[in-house]
Each structure stands twice: as C-alpha cells, then as structure tokens.
Amino acid sequence: MSARRLEVGDRFRRFRDRLAADGPPLPTPTGHDAPTSSGPVDAATGLASRTGNGSRAGTSGPDSRRPRRRGGRRGGGGEELRVPEAEFTSYYGRPVLKAPVWKWDIAAYLFTGGLAAGSSLLGAGGQLTGRPVLRRAGRVTALGAVSASAVFLIRDLGRPERFHHMLRVAKPTSPMSVGTWILTAFGPAAGVAAVAEAAGWLPRRGLLGLVGRALPPAGHAAGLVAAATAPALATYTGVLLADTAVPSWHEAYPELPVIFAGSALASGAAVGLLAAPPAQAGPARRMAVAGAALELFGAHRVETRLGLLSEPYRSGRPGRLLRAGRLLTVAGVAGALLGRRSRAAGAMSGAALLGASVATRFGIFYGGVASARDPRYTMVPQRERVNARRTGVDPAAD
C-alpha cells in the first residue's frame, strides 16, 4: 500500500512540474476577493489546504492560471476579446420616429404640383412673347396637372371634405395650410386660362359669341395670376417636407425648395419641347437650362452636405432614382441644346426631362422615408449636436 502511495505521489509531482513549466505561476489574490484560510498554500498548484475548522480557502484550476486580458491573447491561443458593434435599437424593437404614412400618391403629388407650376410659367412666357403654341401647351398642361394634384391630395386625405375643412383657417406658420391656399388660388386661375384657349371654337354671334370675346382677356389675366403663384406652388412642398421630423428631409431644408423649383422649371420646359416646333421652343430651352442647373446643384448638395444624413439619398432605391434623374437631366439639356433644329431631338429631350423630374421627386421622397425607419439617422446627429453644445464647436462648420 505504501509503494502505491509513493507511485501516485511521484506522478503528481511530475504533473505539477509540467504545469509549472507551461505557464507563469498563479498571482496571489488580494483585496476582498482573497481567500481566507489559515492553512498553507501550495506554490505550484495554488491549492489552499484545509484549515483546522474544515473550511476550504478556494480552488484554482488550469483555466484560472491564464491571465485574462481585454482585447489580448495569451501565448498564441485563445480568443481575442472585443466590444461588440453598437446596434441602434429601441424599446421593443419599435422605431425611434414613426415613419411617414404617405405613400406613392404623395410623391406623385410632388411631381404634378411642380409640373403645373412650370407649365403655367411656360404658358405665361408664350403669352408675353407671342408664341401661341407654347401658351396653349402650358395652360392646358397646368390645368391637367393641378387637377391631378387635387386628386392625389384628396386621396391621401381619405375624404374630400377634409380639403374643404382645411380652408376654414389660414395659418401662416403651417406649410400645409399655406400650401392649401396656394393650390386654391392657383387652380381656378389655371382653369380660366386653359378654358380661354377654347374661345376660338365658340360661335361669333349670340351669347356664346359674347363669351368667346370675353374669354381671351380673362385668360390673359388668369394666366398671369397663375404664373405669379407658380413659384410658391413649386417650392412649398419642399418647405412642407423640411418642416417634418424626418431626419434627411429636415436637415435638407435649404436644398429641397431649390431642387423642387429646378424640377418644376425643367418639367415645364419639357412640355414646351414636346409641343412646340424648334422655331418656337427657344423659351423652353432656356427654362430647361435654368431648371437643370438648380436641380443638379440641389441634388448634389443633399448627397454631400448632410454627412450621415446624406446616406439615404445615395443608397438603395432613393440613390438609384436620384442617379437616374441626374443622368436624364443631363441628357435632356444636352439634347435640347444640340438638337435645337430637330423636332425629334426636342421631343426626346422633353421626355428625358419629364422622366428626370419624376425620378428626382420620388428619390427625395423615398430617401426621407428610409431615414425615418433607421434609428441611426435620428440618434447619431442628436448625439453630435449635444456634444457640440458641450464643446462649443459647430458640427456644420466641418
């Protein structure tokens, strides 16, 4: 029995020597975590002997012999410890902001409103410069576009009487209230101007003849009224989007009216290029150049100036739409300038500018919706503003 004990003891000593050779000795615990023991501690194994009252001071196995180092490794093995990437979430997985409930019909409303405004400007330009084709095309298109805008707006409101209820008050601080009154003033003026184009079809005698003689002057006055309200109609939708809490819309408040004004001019010019012969399309070509410059400048700004909040305009469906709008705008202006003597080139340029306006409006719309659905676009800029107030550094200065 004693020989077996000696053999076991010899094996234990060899095992202990092997452990001591593989790694550094276990550091002695200190502080309140130190084991309380009156017995001796073996230097090789780190095992405290039992005390006289039978309590164990503590044990230490092979895992405890490895020093724990944050972000480091021991020897060449083990796994590197690191802090996991931050995930921007909210309670119960709900978004920080409620995404806009608007659907595609509001994006279409943005386009038709701009088309109505640009077409009325085109009609007024044709009226003042003696180009009847441009005047007629602009007036008729403005009436059709503003009618479509009313349909899209009422469809979004759910019930037609809600539009009427919005006219019971006038609130200058509300872009929605101001826009309702702008649309109400523009619509009848555009309607009278368009109806005046039918004066030549009425008989020259009798009551209808009297109406036919009164329509042209009334149409001229109404066309100028519509053109005077057109800039407000073209830009108020940009102010309306920027007045919301949607991050990528709210921070783009200087650029959105510029983009929408340029898009309105370009779409109005497209109507002139499609309808008028090259000899009468000079004002339309100049409108196309001015509108494209404003639209491209504003779109470039929202894609580069807003920092993190520019990401929704560069990626996904909004990014594809805005890139398509940029390419179509450049192609439309190039065709209008280079093919100024070709009716086919003018028509193709007009179609490209119309497509660019649609793509730009839908790209801006879906970019804002995407920024509201991701908590990162709400939380990170808020933290940056808080840190800027603490340090006194303006983050927009960078």
N, C-alpha and C positions, 0 to 999 in steps of 0.2 A: 504493500500500500504506500509506503514511503517512497519507493522508487517511482511509482506512478505520479506521486505528487511532485517529485523532482523533475520528471519529464514535462509535466504541464507547466510548471514554473519556468523551465527553460524555454519552452515555446512562447510563453507570454513575454519573457524578456526580449526574445528575438523580434516578436511582433511590435513591442514597444520601441525598440531601437530603430526598426524600419519606419515607423510613424515619425519619430523624431528626425530622421534623415530626410523625409519627404517634404516637410514644411516647417515654418518657424514655430516656436513654442507659443502656446495659448497665452494671451496677455492676462494679467491678473485683474479681476473685476474690481471696480472702485465705486464709491458713492453708495447710494441707497440700493443699487442693484447688486452689490457684493453679497455673496452668500455668507450667512452667519454660521460659523462652525468652530468648534473648539478643537477639532481634530486636524491632523496634518494633511497637507495637500501634496499629492504626488507630482513632482515636477514634470514628468514625461507625459502622463495621461491626463492631468488636470482633474483627477477624481479625488474628492474630499472623503476622508474616512468618516465613519460614523462616530458620533460623539458618545459620551457616556450615557446620555438620556435617550439614545436611539434615533435622533433626528439626522436626516441627510442634508448636508450643506448644499448640494447641487451636483449635476452631472454635466458632462460635456462630451459630445461625440465627434465624429470626423467632420460633420458639417459646421460645427461651432468653431473648428480650428481655422476655417477660412475667413480672412478679414473681409467684411462687407464694405465695398467701396462704391459709391454712387457714380454711375457712368464709367466705371473702370472694370478691368478684368484681372484675375489672379493667374499668374503663370501664363498660359495661353489658352486656357479653357474657360468654361463658364459662359454666361450670357451677359451682355452689356445692358446695364440698367439705364433707362431713359424715360423722360416725362412724355406721356402720350400727346399727340397733337390735339390742340383745343378744338372742340366741336361747338358750334354756336347753336344751341338748342334753347328751348323754353319749357316752361312747366307743361307737363302732359303732352309734349310734342306739338303744341299749338304755336302758330307763327306769332312773332312779336307785333307785327302790323296785320291788320285784316286787308288782304289783297283786294283791289278794286273789283266790284261785281260787274263792271262794264264788260260787254262782250264785243264781238267784231262790229256790231252796228254803230258803236260809238267811234271806232276807228274809221268806219265809212263816213260817219257824220263829220269827222275832222277833214276828210278829203273833199266831200261835197260842199262843205262850207267854204273851203279855200277856192274850190273851182268856181263857185258862184261869185265870190269876191273878185277873183281875177278876170272872169268873163265880163263882169259889169265894167271893170276898168277898160277892158278891151273895147267893149261897146261904146263907152264914152270917148275913147280915143278915136274910134272910127267915126263917131258923130262929129267931133271937133275938127277932124282932118278931111272930112268929105269922102270917106271910104264906106259906102253903104254895105258892102259885103261883111266887113269887119263889124260894123254896127249891128247888123241883123244877127250875125252869128253870136256875138257877145250877149246881146239882150235875150235871145231865145235860150241860150245855154244857161245864163244866170237864173232865169225863171225855172228851168227844169232842175238845176242843181239845188236851188234853195227849197224847192218843193220836196226833193228827195231828203234834204236835211231835216225838214219838218217831220217827215215820215220816220226817219231814223230816231230823232229825238223823242217823238211821241211813243215809238215802240219801246225805247229804253225806259221811259217814264211809266209805262204799263197801261195808263188810261189817258185818253185825250184831254179830259177836263183838268188834269194836273198842269198842263201847259197854260191853260186859262187861269188857273189859280196863281201861277207864278206872276201873272200880270197885275195882280191886286196890290202888289207892293213894288217899290223901286228902292233897292238897297245898293248904293254906290260901292260899298265895301265888299260886296259879293260878286265875283266874276260871273257866277251863274245867273244872277238877277240882271246884271248889266248885259250879258250875252243874250238873254231872252228879249230884252227891249231892243237891242241892236237887230236881232233877227226879225222882230216885229216891224221895225221901221224899214228894214231893207226889203223884206218880202213884198209888200204892196207896191213899193216904188219899182222894183224889178218887174213885177207883174204888169203894171201900167205901161212901162217901157216896151215890154215884149208884145203886149196886145196892140200897141200903136203900130207895130210892123204889119198888122193886118189891115191897115187903113186903105191900102190900095185895092183890096179885094171888095170893098163895100161900094154900093151904087153911089153915083154922084148927086142924086136928087132925093128929095124927101127927107124923112127923119134920119135914115141911115146915112144919107149924104151929109147931113149936118154933123153927125157923129164922126164920119170919116174925115171931115175937115178939121174937127177939134182934136182928133187923136194925135196927129204929128206934133203940134206944140206941147201937148200934155206929155207925150212920150219923150220929147227932148228934156223937159224939166224933170220928169221922173228918172230918166237915165242919169242925169247929173246928181240927183239926190242919192240914187243907188251907188254911184261911184264915190260920192262923199262918205258914205257909211261903209264902203267896202274895206278900207284898211282896218277899221275896228272889227269887222266881221272876220277878216283873215287872221288877226292876231289874238283875239280874245280867248280862243280855245287854248293857245299856248299859255296864257296867263291862268286860265282855269286849271290846267294840269299842274302848273307850278305851284298853285295855291293849295294843293293837297299835301298829305304827309308822306306820299310815296317818295322814297329817297332820291332815285335818279331823275324824277320829274322836278322835285322841289329844289334840288341843288342846281338844276339847269335853267333856273328862272330867267337869266339874261339871254340865253340862246334860243329857247323854244319860240318866243314870238318872232325872232329873226328867221328861224327855219320855216315857220308857217307862213310868214309873209313872202319869203322867196318861193316856197312851194306854190302859193296862190298865184303869184305872177307867172311862174313857169307853166302852170296848168292853163291859165288864161291865154298865154301865148300859144300853147298847143292848139287851142280851139281856133285861133286865127290862122295858124299854119295849115290846119286840116281843111278849113273852109275857104280861105281866100286864095286867089291866084298869086303867083310870085310878085306881080307888079303892085299889088295892094297889101302885101304881107310885111312891109317894112316896119311898122309899129310892133307887130307881133315878134319879129326877130329881135328888136331892141328889148322888148319885155322879156324874152327868153334869156338873153344875156344877163340882164339885171337880176332876174329871179334865180337863175342858176348860180350866180356869184353869191347871193345871200344864202341860198340853201346849202351850197357846198361849204361855205365858211361856218355856218352854224352847226352843221353836222360834224365837221372836223373838230369844232370846239367841244361838243358834248362827248366825243370819243376820246379826247385827250386831256381836257382841262380838269375833269372831276375826280381824277385819281381812281380810287377803288370804285366809285360810283359810275365810272365810265365803262366798267367791265360788262354790264348787261347790254350796252349798245354795241359791243364788239364781238360777243359770243352768241352762240345759239341762233334761234330764229331771228331775233332782232338784228344781230350782226349781219346775217345773210341778206335780210331785207334792206338794211342801210347800204351795204356794199352794192347791191343791185341797183338801188336808187341812185347812187353816185355814178355808176357806170352808164346808166340810162340817161342821166342828166348831161354828162359829158358828150355822149353820142348824139343826143338831141340838139344840143347847142352847136356841135361841130357840123351836123347835117344842115341845120338852119343857115349857118354862115357860108358853108362851102357849096351848098346846093341851092343857092338863092334864086337861080333861074330855072329850077326844075320843080314842077308841081309834085312829082312823085317823091323827090327828096324832102320837100317840105312836109308832105303828109306823113312820111316815115319819121321825120323829126318830131312832128306833133304827137304821134303815137308814143314815141320814146319818152317825151316829156310828161305825158299823162301817166304812163307806167311808172316813171320816176316819182311823181307826186304820190301815187298810191303806195309805192314801196316805202317811201320816207315816212308817211303818216303812220302806216301800220308798224314800221320798225320802231318809231318813237313810242307808240302805244304799248307794244309788247315788251319793249325794254323797261318801261316803268313797272309794268305788272311783274316782270321777273325780279326786279329789285325789291318789291314788296314781299315776295314769297320767301326770300332768303334772309334769315335774321342777321347774317354777317353785314349786309349793307345798311342795316339800321344801327347795330351795336358798335361797330368799329368807328364810324365817323363820330358817334356820340362820345366815345372814349377819347378820341383825338381832340374834340372841342373842349372836353373837361380838362385834359392835360394842357391844352393851350391856354386856358384861363388861369391855370395854376402857375404856369411858367411865364405868361405874358407874351408868348410867341404866337403869331397868327399862322395857322396851318395853310391858309390860302396863299400866303406870301411865297410858299415854295413852288 
